[in-house]
């Protein structure tokens, strides 16, 4: 499953699509040059398979690569970032 990105001037998302259907998505809003992650959702049939964690990892790597910070308002994303020491440097 490949993570893709939709990005606009004000908001965007990291998502996984299967057979034309988005089965997992993490949405964010731009705030200056940083992002606020406001929601993460995984289709019920994919829950418990680590896909949400993959989205968080992808977002963190994107932030590191592009020199941006993340404010995780989404409780799931916040929990994963808080529990992963190597993700701490991207927190806003």
Secondary structure, DSSP 8 states (H G I E B T S, - for coil): --EEEEE-SSEEEEEEEETTEEEEEEEEEEETTEEEEEEEEE-GGGTTSSHHHHHHHHHHHHHHHHT--EEE-SHHHHHHHHH-GGGGGGB-
